[in-house]
């Protein structure tokens, strides 16, 4: 498809990347990929958590959609109007294809100590980009529909604020979990107190309790 035809698509994924921790192993970028995306990704990789997770980060009119699994990082950059469903379906298929190609028999994912040659995965990324970008019905395929529930709760954070903050996302995640647990405890204590107050009210109204 020409660039003009691409512009009529309801969604567009500019580029796809596979990394292990901070090291980019393979990548493919379409001609429409905004300048500076690779540099921004390198900064983002240094901030990402090491636990399995899915995240989205906005930068100007682009959104970096990220899936981390087993210390492997799968990233695609899409335009802001695309939404999360198609990009995360793309990442899911990208991860499956990468694992299938580079995992040894009996392994569920590639050996991190033997990642030489992964750069030849570029044609695989290019092929997947072509499929998702040239298929007008990509937003309706089964794999995308399966992503709806998974991506509903994913928040889009501003990537510039993330980098300026100087903290790892994992540290923030741990802190959020602590706050969530504290909030849960507070709600539990509030319910217990409310029950006791209700009970006390009943007792004071009963003649035998006076």
Secondary structure, DSSP 4 states (H G I P E B T S, - for coil): --HHHHTTSS--EEEEEEEETTEEEEEEE-TTPPTTHHHHHHHHHTTS-SSSEEEEEEETTEEEEEEEETTEEEEEEEEGGG-HHHHHHHHHHHHHHHHHHHPPTT-SS--TT--TTGGGGHHHHHHHHHHHHH-TTGGGSHHHHTTHHHHTTPPEEEHHHHHHHT--HHHHHHHHHHHHHHHHHHHHHHHHHHHHHHHHHHHHHSGGG-
